Amino acid sequence: MKISDAKKKEGKYCCAYACRNKPNPRKAGLCHKHYARLRKSKDPVYDRYNKFIYKSKKRGIENSVTLAEFRKFCEKTGYIITKGYRGQSATIDRRCNAHGYHIWNMQILSNRANASKGNKTRDDFVCPF
């Protein structure tokens, strides 16, 4: 992403090349879209963690995973941060759906396997925890 110094000084448009969105001064003169891209390129695990927390709150699922735990989980499991909803994309799954997202209740599954697992609870099968 090229950042134009002339556009940054002017402050009228986003500093990214050929972007005409309004800049946010607290985001280094970038618009929201380009600031998010910059953050993702610098620290993709942090970006994925924020999305993970946001989605679990939106769905009303308890979440007790910290950023440090999430970094260790990604490193240990080889969780590749991929984009998209294809069948082979990796997702974070709860082993037992009766519990929330805790470090002991998380596993990596493909999107296809996670969807076929469904929303089973403790009544549907014996929960190992």
Buried (B, 14 or more C-beta within 10 A) or exposed (E): EEBBEEBBEEEEBBBBEEBEEEBBEEBEBBBEEBBBBBBBEEEEBBBBBBEBBEEBEEEEEEBEBEEEBBBEBBEEEEBEEEEEEEEEBBBBBBBBBBBBBBEEBBEBBBBEEBEEEEEEEEEEEEBEE
